């Protein structure tokens, strides 16, 4: 399994711990539900890939890993 696939799996596991109806702000000042975020990541579309990238960067900042 590739590094990206492992990261995607980690992000999906993290997102699935959240309330699916909770809203988060996207970069375009648009509220998106956790359920929608999961769908984009699962579909591996451009927005889904950006979600994975952003979540991994956030985890790196929180853990102090570069």
N, C-alpha and C positions, 0 to 999 in steps of 0.2 A: 504494500500500500504506500502511496506517495505521501510526502510530508503534507501537501495540501489536503489530501483526503483525511489524514489524521487530524489536521486542524479543523476541517469542516465537521468531522465527527465530534470533536470537543466542543465547538461552538453550538452545534445542534443540541448536545447534552445540556449545555448551560442554558440555552434558550428555553428548553423544555421544562426547566425548573421554575420558570416564571409564569405568572397568570397569562394565559393566551389572549385575554381581552385587554390586557394592559397596553397602553400606547407609549411609543417612544418617538422622539423627533428625528426625522431624517435630515440629511444635509440641506434639503430644500424647504425647511421650515414646515414640513408636512408631517402630521401624526400618522404613524404606522403601527398597527397592532403587532404583538409578539407572534401571533398566529401567521400574519402576513410575512414577517421576517423569516420564520421557519420555512414557509412555502418557497420564498425566494432562494434560501440557502439550499433546500432540497432540490429545487429545479436547476441549481447551479447557473443561474442567469447572471448578467453583469452586476445587478444590484446585490444578488446573493453573494457573489465573490467579494464585493466591497464590504459587505457585512462581516464576512469571515476575516478579511484583512483588518478591519477596524477592531473587531473583538480580540484578535490575537495581539494587536498593538496595545490594546488596553490591558490585557493580561500581562504583557511584558513590562509595562509601566508599573503595574501593581506588584509584580514579583521582583522588579529590579533587574530583569534579564533583558539584554539588548540583542 
